[in-house]
Amino acid sequence: MQKRLLIVVDMQRDFIDGALGTPEARSILPAVRARILLARGRGEEVAFTRDTHAPDYLSSQEGKKLPVPHCLRGSGGWQLADGLAEEGDRVFDKPAFGSPALAEYVRAGGYSAVELVGVCTDICVISNALLVKAFCPETPVSVRADCCAGVSPESHARALEAMRACQVDIV
């Protein structure tokens, strides 16, 4: 039996309609919900990442380069969008773009394939896709382009090309 994992990256309120929200992120929400439902119907595991910052975010390296407080632990903007996660789903809180804990979880899980969806294609999706690829070089890793949104449409396209060059399948 094949064991598949769908990773939903940072589909949080601050990235959809909050502090860093974009029309592109809002537009993919129905497709992400549909992909999660399909995964659950097929018996695939679904895991989530959640960008997580402390109140001192503006003094962090990221906060100095992107001085927009967002995804502060416990805030409304930190929450995953409604209707995505279910009780018992694995959620990885991450203080940086990529989650080594997620990559280690994938390596330990023995998955036959891993797919990523979410935001931002050009920051956290690419970071986590490449971490998973580095930790699990023989596991097929894919990114569903129509279920991802970047900071801009141009940076989304560039990130997809960069992942393709690193042997991540773009579907």
RANOR-V510971 format. One record per backbone hydrogen bond with DSSP energy under -1.0 kcal/mol. NH is the residue of the N-H (numbers start at 0). CO is the residue of the C=O. Records with the same first field share a line. If there is no record, write none. Layout:
NH->CO ; CO
This chain:
4->112
5->44
6->114
7->46
8->116
11->9
12->78
13->76
14->11
15->11
16->12
17->12
19->13
20->17
25->21
26->22
27->23
31->27
32->28
33->29
34->30
35->31
36->32
37->33
38->34
39->35
40->36
41->37
42->39
43->38
44->3
46->5
47->89
48->7
49->91
51->93
52->70
56->53
58->55
59->56
63->59
64->60
65->61
67->65
72->52
74->71
80->10
83->80
88->85
91->47
93->49
102->98
103->99
104->100
105->101
106->102
107->103
108->104
111->2
112->2
113->139
114->4
115->141
116->6
117->146
118->8
120->148
122->119
124->119
125->120
126->122
127->123
128->124
129->125
130->126
131->127
132->128
133->129
134->130
135->131
138->135
141->113
142->168
143->115
146->143
147->144
148->117
155->151
156->152
157->153
158->154
159->155
160->156
161->157
162->158
163->159
164->160
166->163
167->162
168->140
170->142
